[in-house]
Amino acid sequence: MRGMKGRGQAGPLLAAVLLLGACSVSEDGNEAHPGNDVAASNFASRMSGQPGPPPPAKPFEQKEKTDLLDFAYSYPAQAAQIPALVDKFGNALKIGKADALKMAREDQKAAKASGYPFRGHALQTRWTVTADTPRFLVLQSESYAFTGGAHGMTGYDALLWDKDRKRETAVEALMTSPAAFAAAIRDRFCDALDKARAEKRGEPVKRSDDDDFTKCIDPMKEVLVPTSKDGKLIDGVTVVIGPYSAGPYAEGKYDIALPVDAAIRKAIKTEYQDAFVMAP
């Protein structure tokens, strides 16, 4: 160690790194888990004043249940590592919870004045990942709200994060035009919707424009959610349809999955086509 004389912090730092590096070799002389090398590198960074890598993000979840409100809000780790989405979801949580509590208090006060029992309200939102590819992170939300009526209502939404441009974008912004995309999916969508209705109802569906629950609805008025099976490219688009839009409340929602085909890919702007792949 004589050669380290007069080098200030370098001696202790190098010794610590060598010590941690030695831990990466097992007693039998074989290399141990590579995580030890990462630990050594992180330690060296801290000793030299260089910032180490941030800790991995964790999924977020907040739950609170009182006599007034059953509240819940959650989103996955992939969203938790993007500051802009953390801010977006944090604001949505704060505003949504405040509004829901205000409504519940007013309803409780009105129920007491009228001599009716108060039924606690609920507001629950859960975001999940439908695609996490090199270009896009796609999230889908399911929100349930109950305000004391006969039953609650469930709503859905989608969020598309462009990793290259580091910003949120709309699904429609990927299309050459909404009309072109609608034309590309309409026939397949209508056939798939009829099939899904028949499965729920236990009988074939006779399509009629005079019946809201048998006619083909406009998929562009529903929630369009890009999906990926392998995390490499977008290979599908699911049309998420809430209760009442395609059938009675008892039938719940419909998820109409449409694999990407040549027509869909053609209706995507050239600059985004490389992020889509036709399903086999």
N, C-alpha and C positions, 0 to 999 in steps of 0.2 A: 504493500500500500504506500510505499515511500513516494512513488511517482505521483500521488494525488496531493502532495503537499502544496499549500498555497492556492487551492482551487475552490475555496469557500464551501458552498453547499454541494458541489459535485460529488465529493467523496461519499457522504452519507446517502445521497440520492442514488448513486450508482450501486452502492452496497445493498440498499433496500430493493432495488429493481432486480439485482442478481439473485437476492434471496428469494423473492417471489417467483422469478423465472425458474429457479432450481426446483420449486415446488411443482413445476409442471412435468417433472420426470418422476415416475414411480420407482419403488424400491427395486423392482426387477429390471430397471433400465429402460422400460418402454415409456413412451410419451403418455402423459395423463390427459385428462379432459382439457380441451382448448380454452375453457373458461378461465383457467388459471392465468393464461397469457393475457387475457382481457383484463383480469384483475391487476396484473402487474402494470399493464399499460395505463389503466385508470389511476393507479397509485402514483406512477411517475408523473402523470399530468397534474395531479393535485400538488405534488411536491414542487413542481416547477412553476406553479401558478397558472397553468393552462386549464381552462374549463374542460371537465370531462363530459361524456355524453349524457343527455338528460335521462332520468329514469323512465322506464316504459310506462306509457299511459295506461290507466285502468278504466274499466267501464264505470259509468256514473249512474247512480240510482239514489233517488230521494223518495222516502215514503213517510206519510204522516196521516194517521187516522184519528179523528175526533168525532164528537157527536154532530158537529156541523158538516165536516167534509172528510171524505176518504180520498186523499191526494197521493199521486205517484207520478214520477217522471224519471225516465232512464234513457241512456244512449250508450252505444258500444265503445270499446277502447279505440277503434279506428277513428271515431269522431273526436274522442277526448284528446287526441294528439294534434288536433288542428285548432289553433287559438280562435280563428274566426268562427268556427262552428261551436266552440265552447261558449263564446260570447253570445252567439245567436240563440243557442238553447237555454243559456242562463237567463237571458231577457225574456224568452218565451215562458220559462218556468215561473219567473217572478210575476210577470203580468197575468198569466193564466191563473196562478194560485190566488193572487189578490182579487181578481174579478170573481172567481168562484166563491171565495170566502164572503165577499160582499153580497153576492146573490143569495148565498145560503143564510146569512144573517137576516136579510130582508124577508126571505121566505119563512124563516123561523118566527120572526116578529109578526108577520101577517097570519101565520097559522095560530099563534097564541091568541091574537086578537079575535080570530074567528072561532076559536074553540076547537080547532082541528089538530090532530097529532102532526108533528113535524117529522118528515122523513129526511134523514141525512142525505146530503148531496155527494156526488163523486166526480172526480176529474182525474183520469189516468192516461198517460201518454207513454208509449214505448217505441223507440227507434231501433230498427234492426238493419243489418247489412244484407243487401241483395246482390251486390257486386263490388269487388275490391280488386280492380285490375291496375296495371301500371299507369293507365291514363285516367281512370275514373273511380271514385268511391261513390256508390249509390246506396242511399238509405231509404227505408220505407217506415212510415209511422202508422201506428194504430192508436186512436184516441177514443176513450169511452167517457161519456158525460151522462150523469143522471141528476135531474133537478126535481125529483119528487113525483114525476108523472107515472103513467102506466108502465113504462119501461125506459131504459136508457137508450142512447143513440151512439153509434160507432162511426167514426170518420177516418179517412185515410189520406196520406200525403206522401210525396216523394221528394227527395233532395239529391241533387247531382253535384258532386264536387269535382272540378277539373284540376287534376294534380299538376298538369303542365303549366297551366295559367294561374294556379293557386287562387282559385275563386269559385264561387258557386255559380252554376248556370242552369238554365231551364232545359228540360228535355226537348221542348219545341225548338230551342235554339240550335239543336243538332240537325234538324230537318231542313230539307230544301224548301219545304213549305208544309204547314199542317194539312193542307188539302192533298198534297202529293202523298204524304204519309198515310192519311185516312184512306185514300184509294188503294194504297199498297196492302193494307191489312183488312179492309172491310169484309170481303167475302169470307176469308178464313175466320175472322172474328165472329161474324154472324153464325156460321156453321158451328163453331166451337161453343158459342153461347147456347144455341139450341140443344146441343148435346149435353151440356152441363145442366141446363134446365130439366131435360128429360131424366137425367140421373137423379136429380133431387125430387122430382115429382112422380117418378115411377111410370111414366108413360110418354110417348112421343109428343113433341111440341108442334102444333100446327101454327106456323107463323101468320100473324094478322096485324096489319097496321092499325086496326081499330081496337086492339087490346094492348095496353101498356106492358103487360106481363108476358106477351108472346111475340111482340114485334121486336125487330132488331134495333137496339139503341145506338146512339152515336158514341163510338169509343173515344173520340177526342174530347168528350165532355167528362170522361172518367179520369182516374189517376193512372198514368202510364209509368211503369216501373221497369227500367232496364235491369237485366239479370245476367249472371255469369255462373256457369257450373264449375269451371276449373280455375277461375281467378286470373285468366290470361287476357281474354277479350270478352266483350259483350256478345252473348250468343242468343239472347232472347229478350222479349218485351212482354211483361204481364200487364193486362188491363185489369185493374182492381175496381170492382163495382160494389158500392155500399148497398145496404138494405133499402128496399123500396124502388131502387132504380131499374132493376131487371126482374124483380119478383116481389112477393109479399114479405113483410118483415120476418116472418117465421123461417124463410129460406136463407136468411143471413146474407153474407157477401158472396160474390162470385170472383174467382181468380181465373182469368182467361189467359193462359200462357201461349204465346206465339213465338216459336223459334225463328231466329233471323233467317230469312231467305233472300233470294236475289232481289225481289221487289222491295223489301224493307231496306236492304243495303243501298239500293239505288236512290231511295228517298232520303238518305242521309247525306249531308254536305260532304264534299270531297275531302275537306280538311279533317273530318272525323271518321272517315270510312275505315282507316287502318285500325281503329279501336273496336271494330265490329267484325264478326266472323259468321259465316253461314253455318248453321247447325248441320251435323252430318245426317 
